[in-house]
Amino acid sequence: MSEVYIVDAVRTPFGKYGGALSKVRPDDLAAHVVRAIAGRSPDLDPARIDDVFFGNANGAGEENRDVARMAVLLAGLPVTVPGTTVNRLCGSGMEAVVQAARAVAAGDASVVVAGGVESMSRAPYVLPKPERAFPAGHQEMYSTTLGWRMVNPRMPAEWTVALGEGAELIAGKYGISRERQDAFALASHQKAARAWREGAYAGEVVPVEGVEQPRDEAIRDDTSMESLARLAPAFRPDGGTVTAGNSSPLNDGAAALLLCDEEGLRAVGREPLARVRASAVTGVEPQYYGLGPVEAVRRALARAGKGFGDLSVFELNEAFAAQALGCLAEWPGLDPAVVNPRGGAIAIGHPLGASGARLAGAVAHQLAAAGSGTGLAALCIGVGQGIALVLER
């Protein structure tokens, strides 16, 4: 098996729902980062790119018809460059990186692009076809922005609860108070704001042309425990602990990585950021989807021959503060100081299909900045899955 290297990683600033990126089509967002990742390696002949893997959780709107291939064409890459779109819901962007790495490791490709995209602002409404022609009654319309729609009635009710209710279940299971969740959310905003002030994202964020959005739009520099405490529970009006403030927002954005084998590295002519060591996916009960990363992380580390004490950085997606805290409770050997040092999804945002690629790229850039080390990225996934990726430099 060939060694797999991450040569570069880029992403857009993440926009808020209905915000700065809401007027940009998702296929254009994807094309933007594909064009950027190819353009940052001037020695690379774009025709050398063997495939483009892109994650997307929706697929029901303007990103239909294989958004990876659309990104290739819109980015101006040669028409000979293929593209494939993968869907593992919130883990789609990381799944794209894993599948791309496998292709390189197996010798099926030498130079690949992997990433993810989501425009939750532009996610369409969908209308199921009636079971018979010319129905006399009204038809129900569904939003595809987030969560279940057109649920199969054979699914047990406890499996199909709202994502926020799943976070409440985890808060109850581990006794995670509202105050702890709010403190976690506050820290996410503070770390993200500090990282932007210090220029930590300058090497990976590529602004979208024509859009005035210099940084991640959802970061709140002025948030406080007092302002977070004033927010009402979002899913359990009486006694709930999960609020809009300690949850990730709805977002738009895209991310892309360039992966190569040894031969590809020579063609690119650049020093890699990191190399791929191991990955894992696991399943859990759907209502406890937030705990999906627990076993995925353990398996990925075991496959890499590493332990929690070896980690210099761990990017854990913050779907909800309760969800992240529940996972952290299951990893007593993990140093909290290495987790999301530049902020997490509660502040930065969680455009579903793009988040896994953002996390992988963030780990790669931080390892490169440190000069050496082992990094880990992981996400929980709706409907009860987890995914993890180990990188090393």
Disulfide bonds with the S-S distance in Angstrom:
none
